[in-house]
Amino acid sequence: MKKVLLIALAAFLAGGVLFATDTSNNYRREVYAQDARMMALGNAFTAVVDDGNALFYNPAGLAYLRYSDFILGTSFLMEFTPEGMDKLLEEEEIPIEDVLDRFTFIPRAIYAERGWAVGALIDRHLYPISFDEESGNFVMEVEQKLGLAAGMGINLGPLAVGGNVRLFKDHKTTLAENTLGMTDSDFFSLLLFEGFSDTLEAENKIEVGAGALVTLGSLSAGIYIDKLLDILEGADGDGYEGVLGSALQTANVGVAFEPFSQKTARRRGLLNIMLAADLKNLGDDDMRVFSAGTEVGLRLGNAITASARLGYSQPLPGELADAFSGYNPDDGEIAFGIGAKALALDLNFAMTMPAQLLIDPPDEEVQFGAYPYGPRFMVSGGLRF
């Protein structure tokens, strides 16, 4: 239990940004989730892309950046299992592997100017296997990426196009340590920094993405294909249908409306109101996700901002033509969060809960095991210039 509380404390006190492509809970809950702002918006960002995060979400947005954006920070994401949350609420002592589905630590560095951006591509996912309180043996699976990303956006008036390249090494390993006698500092050092060597599997990878963004006044629409090289594989013997199918597999489309702001204008209004919606992994019948989010806040240039956010996301599996036929708000998850920036210090917090739990609260004690998803918590923070 001590380890669970320590990790929870770290998640609330530390910060940063997440880069992840994940299939936990049977659908891709994160599609390059850059920080807690995106998570609080339900990850609807394809047509928003108004900061350095455009490098990963839709590089076409780099063409309209109003300010240079230098981000240096880190993030922590905690994902809990529904059954583990029930045990945590009922029992005082519970093994960490029964509570925590995944713990992700991401150092982050991005520098973006109007038209281009470069950034580090680093993430580390920890999947607890077992923890023996008596022996102190702590065993987990570790998946991590380590590499670089670069992107460019070209302004063609109301239309912008862009692309990115990501070069990284995929690592997979198993970490096993005896934690008896460790100080809290030693324990976090083990979790966050050990195991970056190629102990089991290491694979060099290159991924290329391309996007476009159309903006008409306060309304924007965007499309981003995350893995462009997959199209070449689809063209091998499959012709036109293979190319189209591969292109749509990781295609994200989105719209955004900002009544007090225009992407083609250098200045933004004092009041920040934004509405956005995405359909992610458009052609993937297993991983398609609908997401929507809204943000309300105040901003004084790029120096001081404060925002509240609300988001929603839901998997939409099956044939694309019938994707919305089975739409049910209870099947998704609701996200909410807050964020603030004061000069160079930037901090964002987000959490998600099963939508049904909030739409139709139970009359008696909450049982997370009755819902498809456990709660998630994310804190993003660091220096931002």
Secondary structure, 3 states (H helix, E strand, C coil): CHHHHHHHHHHHHCCCCCCCECCHHHCCCCECCCCHHHHHCCCCCCCCCCCCCHHHHCHHHHHHCCCCEEEEEEEEEEEECHHHHHHHHHCCCCCHHHCEEEEEEEEEEEEEECCEEEEEEEEEEEEEEEECCCCCEEEEEEEEEEEEEEEEEEECCCEEEEEEEEEEEEEEEEEEEECCCCCHHHHHHHHHHCCCCCCCEEEEEEEEEEEEEEEECCEEEEEEECCCHHHHHHCCCCHHHHHHHHHHHCEEEEEEECCCCCCCCCCCCCEEEEEEEEEECCCCCCCCEEEEEEEEEEEECCCEEEEEEEEEEEECCCCHHHCCCCCCHHHCEEEEEEEEEECCEEEEEEEEEEHHHHHCCCCCCCCHHHCCCCCEEEEEEEEEC
